[in-house]
Amino acid sequence: MAKKSDPVRLCMYAHGGETRIGVGYGEKVADLTRTYAMSLARQSPERAWAQALIDIPRTVDAFLS
């Protein structure tokens, strides 16, 4: 379990055969693409996911640039 003092870090991980970017904390990873898609509340879930796949890079280097 993550402690309050654990560092948060950008990371890449594989999910369903795809590389994704996330935020790692403790033993957990938050998927940035999924989190962004959820923030697009005015769109349908399918449309929000499609937009998130376009807007969120798949690698840490691309995300930082």
C-alpha positions as CSV (number, residue, x, y, z in Angstrom):
1,M,0.0,0.0,0.0
2,A,1.2,3.5,-0.9
3,K,2.4,5.7,2.0
4,K,1.8,9.4,2.1
5,S,5.6,9.9,1.7
6,D,5.9,7.5,-1.4
7,P,7.0,9.4,-4.5
8,V,4.7,9.7,-7.5
9,R,6.4,9.0,-10.8
10,L,5.5,8.8,-14.5
11,C,5.8,5.3,-15.9
12,M,5.1,3.1,-18.9
13,Y,3.4,-0.2,-18.6
14,A,1.7,-2.8,-20.8
15,H,-2.0,-3.5,-20.6
16,G,-3.8,-5.8,-23.0
17,G,-0.8,-5.9,-25.4
18,E,-0.6,-2.1,-25.6
19,T,1.9,0.3,-24.0
20,R,0.4,2.9,-21.8
21,I,1.6,5.9,-19.7
22,G,0.6,6.1,-16.1
23,V,1.4,7.6,-12.7
24,G,2.9,5.1,-10.4
25,Y,2.5,5.4,-6.6
26,G,3.5,2.7,-4.2
27,E,2.5,-0.6,-5.9
28,K,-0.3,0.9,-8.0
29,V,-0.5,2.6,-11.4
30,A,-3.1,5.1,-12.5
31,D,-3.7,5.0,-16.3
32,L,-3.5,8.6,-17.6
33,T,-5.4,7.8,-20.8
34,R,-8.3,6.2,-18.8
35,T,-8.3,9.1,-16.3
36,Y,-8.4,11.7,-19.0
37,A,-11.2,9.8,-20.8
38,M,-13.2,9.9,-17.6
39,S,-12.7,13.7,-17.4
40,L,-14.4,14.1,-20.7
41,A,-17.8,13.6,-19.0
42,R,-19.9,15.5,-21.7
43,Q,-19.0,12.9,-24.3
44,S,-20.2,9.3,-24.6
45,P,-17.7,6.8,-23.1
46,E,-16.7,5.5,-26.5
47,R,-16.1,9.0,-27.9
48,A,-14.2,10.1,-24.7
49,W,-11.9,7.0,-25.0
50,A,-11.2,7.6,-28.7
51,Q,-10.3,11.3,-27.9
52,A,-8.1,10.2,-25.0
53,L,-6.2,7.8,-27.2
54,I,-5.5,10.7,-29.6
55,D,-4.6,13.3,-27.0
56,I,-2.5,11.2,-24.5
57,P,0.9,10.0,-25.7
58,R,1.9,6.4,-25.2
59,T,5.4,7.1,-23.9
60,V,6.9,9.2,-21.1
61,D,9.2,10.9,-23.5
62,A,6.3,11.9,-25.8
63,F,4.3,13.0,-22.8
64,L,7.1,15.2,-21.5
65,S,7.8,16.8,-24.9
